[in-house]
Amino acid sequence: MTSTAPRPAARPNVVLAVLVAAGIAFALSQTLVLPALPVLAREYDASTTATAWVVTGFLLSASVATPVIGKLGDLYGKGRVLTVVLLLFGLGGLVNALAGSIEVLIAGRVLQGVAGGVFPLAFGIIRDVFPRERVPGAISLISAVFGIGAGVGLPLSGVIVDHTDVSLLFWLSLVALPAALAAHLVVPATPPGPRSTVDWPGALLLSGALASLLLGVTQASRWSWGSPRTLGLLALGLVLGAVWVRVESRVAQPLIELRVLRQPAVAATNLTGLLVGLAMFSGFLLIPQLAQSPESTGYGLGASATVAGLLLLPSAVGQLVAGPVAGRLGVRFGFRATLVLGTGLTATSFLVLAVLHTAAWHLLLGGFLLGMGIAFAFASMANLIVAAVRQEEVGIATGINTVTRTVGGAFGSAVSSAILATTLGAGGLPSRGGYTAAFAFSAVAALAATASATRVPVARRAEQPAEAARTAA
């Protein structure tokens, strides 16, 4: 009988390099436009609200597409779907670079958000085709890329905004095109999952729920948290989420098996991911903004966009240092232990920043600790999820974990902005106490993530049936 087992990667290092390139392309695009928003508003003669959709549209698209792309990869082959996703991402970058209006630019960013599915696809490919002993390290590296790309995006954007044309931000996305070709050529074909159909009604409901929640959160700083629009969108998101759960529990072939989300390892890891994402993106917002505040405030450094972005480089360095180590420590001591270490380091970084944030070295130290924490946390979460679910469920399960981080990031940015807004002085700038409170809020979120991480059950045994099945096949 012909085996349907995945074909092992003949050159795992080459495959891993392709997956890293794909992950960096998406991760960079998360934060690359943030320092450029004022410039984009001037370039396209657009309002601040309209320009904010360059970020909001991308977040919404990524959150909606990620679980659907993960499911499509499980059904039709992860390598094939990865190639298509990278082509769409590159096409979106081309649209952005040539955009003649803010509306076209937003459309291109929405198209690029589809590449949020890169990460669950990459995790699934690693689980399918890598030697067992290399799976934890490879997953840790791809997980670190998620944070490294986001951390590098800010300083790189500052350099581009200050010294070149802003369209270069989007031409950089074309790196996805050679990555798509490489994925087509070197990623081994993974077999499609069992014959089934995509639960499009479930996908539509989940998309509506995520879009409503994210839109309400990201616009709350403009509409106010108590406005009817904000409350209405949040309520609609919760209602649609409840309807989605009811529908998924009744259909024969759901988009997501709810029993997977109910597994203690998956549920606790997703909650931790939500809280880590909240703290991480709050830091990415606060550090550059504080650095660019005038020295006359008593806390600001008066830095340019380039210098403010460079102050986040230690965050990327911390992730580069911790990423490769996380996999080895996780194998030796268990990924729950390294998850607790990661969330603890993240909490420490924000406790440091809450007390010390008036000198460049304060921000450099806090950023380095934050990067270390993120690397350990992301690597551990991905490995815990992959070990806890069946092989055919890896794509959708890791996709949901990615979405929880994105939703957490949206909440973190919105809440931090709201905290700063409550302390605006006569010059329209937040007080030092506002930054202290915002950093303290992030520290509390990271401490809550640590508490959640301690509740993740040890899931190493969950990997054995899938590995046994692979060996038998």
N, C-alpha and C positions, 0 to 999 in steps of 0.2 A: 504494500500500500504506500502511496506517495505521501511523504511527510509534509505537513503544512506549517512546520516550525519556521520561524524567521531565519533567514540566511545570515550567518555570522559575518561581521565586518572583516574583510580581508586586511584592511588598513585602518584600524580604529583611530589612530592618531589623526589621519586625514579627515575622517568623518567628524571627529571631535572639533577639528579646526573649522570645518564648514559650519557646524552648529554654533560655535563661538562667534563666528562672523555674522551669522544670522541673528543671534541674540544681541550682539553689540549694535547692529543696525537699528533694531527696534528700541533698545534701551536708551540709546542716544537721543532718539526722537522724542522721548518722553519729556526731557528737560531742556533740549537744545533751543527751543523757541522762547522759553520763559524770560530771559534777559532782553530778548528782542521785541517784546510786545509793544513798548512805546515807539520803537522805530517802525514796526509794521503798521501801527496806527497812523503815523505820519505818511509813510509810503503810499498807503491806500486811502488816505483821507477818511479814515473810519473812526467811529466812536470807540471809547474804551470797552463798552459793553459788547459791541460787535467783534472787536479784536479778541476779547477773552474767549470767544467761541473757537479760536484756533487751538486753544488748549482743551476747552470743554468738549468740543466735537470729537477730538482725538480720544479723550478719556471715555466718552460714551461709546464710541465705536469699539474700542479695545475691550471694554467690559462686556459688551453685548456679543462680540464676535468670538472671544476667547473660548467659552465653553462649547459653542457650536463648532468651531474649528477643531477643537480637541475631539469631539464626537465624530466629525467627518474623517479625521485621521484614523480613529479606531475602526471605522467602517470601510474606508476605501484605500487605506495604505498611507502611513504617515509621511514617507519620503515623497510620494506623489503630491500630497496636499501641501507639504512644506514648500515644494517648488512653486506651486500656484500662488501661495500666500506671499512669497518673496517677490514674485513678479508683480503682484498687485501693489505691494509696498513700494517697489521701484517706480511703478506707474504713478502712484500718488505723489512721490517725490518730484517727478517730472512735471506733473500738473502744478504743484506748488511753486517750483522754480520759474515757471512760465506764466503764472497767474497774473491776470490783469486787473483783478478786483478782489476785495476781501471775501466775497461770496465764493469765488472759484478757489481761493486759498483754503477756506474752510472745507469745501468739498474734497479737496486733495488730502487734507488732514484726516477727514473721516475715512477716506479710502485707505490711508496708511494705518489707521487704527486696527484694521483687520489682522495685521501682523502680530497682534497680541497673542494669537494662537501659536506663535513660534515656540514659546517655552513649553507648553504641554506636548507639542509635537516632538521637541528635542528630548524631553524626558522619556517619552514613549519609545523613541528610536534607540536611545541608550539602553533602556530596559530590554528591548527586543533583540538587539544585535551585538551588544558588547559582552565580553567575557564577564562572568559573574563577579570576579574579584575586582574588576575595574569600574563596576557600576556606581558604587558610592562616590568615588573620587570624581568621575566624569559628571555626575549629577551636581556635586558640590561646585565644580568649576562653572557649569552653566548657570547655576543659581547665583554665584557671585557676579557673573556678567550682568545680571539684571540690575544690581546696585551699582557696579562699576560704571556701566554705560550711563546711568542716570547721573552719577557723580561727576564724570568727565564732561558730560554735556553742558553743564553750567559754565565752567571756565573756558571751554572751547567756544561757546557762544559769545562770551564776553570779548574774546580776542577778535572774533569775526565781526561783531557789531561795532567795535571801536576802530577797526583797521581795514575792513574790506566791505564788499557789498553784501547786504543781508540775504540775497538770493543764494549765496554759497551755503547757507544753512540747509537748504533743500536739495541743492545739487549733491551734497554729501550722501543723501539717501540712495543715490544710484549705485552705491556699493552693494546694494541688495541684488542687482542684476547678475554680476558674476557669481555671487553667492548662490543664486537660483540655479545657474548653469552647473556649478559645482555640486549642488545638492542632487540635481538630476543625474549627474555622472557618477558620483562616488557613494551616495547613501544607498546601502543595500535595500532591495525591494522588501518591504514588510508585507505579509499577507493581510488582505482585508479581514475584518472581523466577521462573525457569523452573519449570514444573510438577514438583513433587517432594513427597515426604513427609518429615515430621520423624523423624529417627532416635531414637525414644524409648528403645530399649535403650541406645544410646550416651549419651543424656542421663542416664539412670538411673545408669549406671556412672560417668560423670563427676561426677554429683552425689554419689554415694557416696564417691568418692575425695576430693573437695574437703571434704565434710562431715567425714570421718574425720580428715583432716589438720588442718583448722581446729579441730575439737573437741579433738584431742590437744594442739595448741599452746596454745589459749586456756585449757585447764584444767590445763596443766602446772604453773603456779605454785601451784595448790591441791593437786594430786595428787603433785607432784614429777616432775622429768624422768625419773627412773629407775623410776617406779612401773609395774607391769604394765599398768594401764589406759592410761597415756600411751604407752608403747612399743607396746602392742597396737593402739591407734588409728592411730599413725603407720605401723606396719607394714601394717595393713589398707588405709590410704590409698594406700601405694605399690603394693601388690598390685593393688588395684582400678584404679589408674592404668595399670599394665602391661597388665591385661586390656582396659581401654578402648582403649589404643593398638592392641592386636591386633585387636579387633573393628572399630575404625574403618578399619583397613587392608584389611578384607575385605568390608565392606558396599558396596553399589552407590551409596547416597546417604548418606554419613556426616554426622553432626552437624557435624564440622569436618574439612575436607580436611587431612590431616596434612602434605601438601606445602606448605600455607600456613604452618604452624608451623615447618617446616624451613627456610623461606627465611631466608637469613642476616640480612636486615634485620629480619624479624619476630622471629626467635629472640633476636638480640642486644638488640633493643629491649625484649622481654618480660623478659629477665634484668635489664636496667637498671631496668625498672619495679618488679620484685620488690625490688631493693635500695633504690630510692628510697622505696618504700612502707614498708619496714622502718625506715629512718632517720626519715621524716616522723612516723609515728605514735609512735615512741619519743619524739620531741621533744614532741609534744602531751601525752604522759603525764608526762614528767619535769618540764617547766617549771612547770605549775600545782602539782604535788606538792611540788616544792622550795620554791616561793613560800609555800605554806601551812605549811611546817614552822616550828616555834617558833624564835624568835630565840636561845633558849638552846642550840640545836644548834651555833651558831657559823657557820652558813651560811644558815639559813632566814630568811624575811622576816616570818613571823607574819601573812601576809596572809589576808584573808577570801576566800571563794569568788569573790565579785565582783571583788576586786582581782586575784586570781590569774588569773582568766580574762581580765581587761583587759590583763594583761601579754602576752597572745598577740595582741592587736590589731595590733601592728606586723607580725606574720606576714601577716595579711590585707592590710595596707597594702602590704607588699612585693609581694604577688601582684597587687594592683590596679595597682601601678606597672609591674611587669614583664610582666603578661599581654598587654596590647595591643602592647607593644614586641617581644615574642618572635616574633610572626608576621612582622613587617616585617624583623627581623634574620634570621629563618630563610630568608625568600625571598631576601634579599641574599647571605647568607654560607653558607647550607645549614643544614638542621635538625640534622645531626649536630654541627655546631659549636655551635649553641645548646644542644643536649643536654649536651655536654661542659661548657659554661659553667654550666648549671643544676646539674649534679651537683657541679661544683667549688665553686660557691657554697654548696651544701648541706653539703659536707664542711667548708668554711671555718667555717660557722656552728657546727658541733659542735666543731671544734677550739677556737674562741673560748670556747664554753661549758664545755669540759673544763678550761680554764685559769681562766676568769672566770665565777663563778656565785654570788657572795655579795652582790651589790647589784642593785637593780632595773634600773639601766641596762645591766648585763651581760646580763640576760635580754631586755631590749628590743632590744639590738643583735643578739644571737644570733637572736631571733625574726624580726627584719626580714631578715637575711641568709637565714634558712631560707625565708621566704616568697618572696623573689626566686628562690632556687634552685628551689623547687618549681614556680613559675610557668613558668620557662624549661624545666624538665625535662618537665612534663606537656604543655605546648604542643608541644614537639618530638617527644615520643613519639607523640602522636596523629597529627601530620602525617607522620611517617616511616611509620607503619603504613598510613595511608590511601594514601600514594603507592606503597607496595610491593605492594598487593594489587589484584585486579580489583574493579570497582565492586560486583558482587553479593556480594563477600566482606567488604566493609567492616564490616558489622554484627557478624559473628562474630569477625573478627580484632581489632577494637577492644574487643569484649566480653572476649576472653581477656586483652588487655592490662590492662583494668580489674580483672579477677580477680587477675592477678599482683600488682597493687598492693595489693589487699585482703588477699591471703594474706601478702604482705610486711609489711603493717601489723600483722596478727595476730602474726606472728613477732616483730616489733620490740617490741610491747607486752609479750609474754610474756618475751622474753629480758631486756629492761630491768628488768622486775619481779623476775626471778630474780636478776639482778646485785645489785639493791638488797637483796633478801632475805638475801643472804649476808653483809651487813655490818650487820645489825640490832644495835643496842646494848641496854643495859639498859632504856631507855625504850621499846623497840619501834620506834625510828626508825633509818633508815639513817645511816651515817656520811657525812661529806663525801667520803671516798674512794670510797664506793659511787656517788655521783652522778658523780664524775670518771670512774670506770670505765665507767658507763653512757653518758655523753656520748662518751667515747673509742670505745666500741663502735659508736655511731651514726656517728661520723666515719669509722671503718674501713669500715663498710657503704657510706657515701657515696663514699669513695675507690674501693672496688671497683666501684661504679656508674659512676664516671668511667672506670675502665679498660674496663668493658664498653661504655660509650658510644663509645669510640674504635674499637671493633670493628664498629660499625654501618656497613655499606656505604652510600655515597651512592646514594639511590634515586629521584632526580628523574625519571630516564628511565622508571621503572615507571609513571608517571602518564600518559605520552603515549598508549599504546594505548587506555586507557579514554576519554581525552578525544577521541581521534580517532574512536572508535566513536560517542561522543555527537554529535560534529559531523556524522558521516555519516548518523546516524539523523535 
